[in-house]
Amino acid sequence: MDKKRCGWVTQDPIYLDYHDKVWGRPVTDSKELFAKLCLDGQQAGLSWLTILKKQQGYEAAFANFDPHQLVSLDEAFVERQMQNPAIVRNRLKIQSVIKNARAYVALEAQGTGFNDYLWSFVDGCTVVNQWSRLDQVPVSTPASDAMAKALKKQGFSFVGTTICYAFMQAVGMVNDHTTDCHCYEHVCALARS
């Protein structure tokens, strides 16, 4: 018998795997959060599946999203990536990863852990929602509005409220699996632990 999943999931094996094993699971590692935020920014105007299919290309091009390695990249790097078919070749999006790395390092230099900073927008614990239908799930919330505003003030880019909310869903800051999804209870348990 097929498992019940959230309504946005297609039958693409990459999507199925992502939904069943990654999406909504709480992430607390700063570098993993940074990578995910950058990837969510790359999605702007595209499908998430497009970015998932290019994730390995992004990891190879951007030093596995190590912000300390990315801060010194220059326009010559950007020009090379504009020819890289393994990523989305959009100059502003490529530049945003470097800009975000610089903002991450600056935040760290202020003595603020990126994980603590981001999780503060949900008071350090997963917001467990109880949506029974996909059309009930918001695309932004006051928390994502606040996160977007704060990140922009810190110098991050491609971090609008919709991107921030998608990020919050993906890294388990909110549990937006629908209540009939086979992952819902498991993610609730992870949020409690």
C-alpha positions, 0 to 999 in steps of 0.5 A, a space after each residue: 500500500 502506498 504511503 500517504 504524503 503531503 500534497 506537494 510531493 510528486 512521484 519523482 524518486 528524488 522528491 519522494 526521498 527528500 520528503 520522506 527523509 529530509 523535509 521537516 526534520 529539525 536541523 541545528 548545525 550552523 553550516 547545514 542551516 547555511 547551506 539550506 538557506 543558500 539553496 532555498 534562495 536559489 529556488 526563487 522563481 523555480 521549482 524545488 525539484 530543479 534545485 534538488 537535482 542540482 544540489 550536488 553541482 552546487 555543493 561541488 561549485 561552492 565548497 560544500 557551502 563552507 562559508 569560510 571558504 566562500 568569503 574570498 571568492 571574487 567576480 572571476 569565480 562568478 564568471 566561471 560559475 555562469 558557465 557551469 551547467 551543474 547549477 542555475 546560471 543566474 549572476 545575482 543568485 551566484 553572488 548571493 551565496 558569496 554575500 551570504 557567506 560574508 554575512 554569516 562570518 560577520 555574524 559569527 564574528 559578533 559572537 552569534 551562532 548561526 543556528 541560535 540566531 535562526 532558531 530564535 525566530 521560533 523560540 528555539 523549538 519547532 512550531 508544530 502545525 496541524 494542517 489537514 489540507 495543503 491549502 491551509 499551509 501558509 507561504 509566510 508567517 510573522 516569524 518568517 517576516 521577522 527572519 527575512 527582515 533580520 537576515 537582510 539587515 545582517 547583509 543576506 540576500 535572496 531571503 524574502 519572507 516566502 523563501 524564509 518560510 520554505 526554509 523554516 519548513 525544510 529545516 524543521 523550525 515548523 512542522 508543516 507535514 499535513 496530519 494525514 502524511 506518514 511523516 507527520 507523527 515522526 516529525 512531531 516526535 523529533 520536535 519533542 526530543 
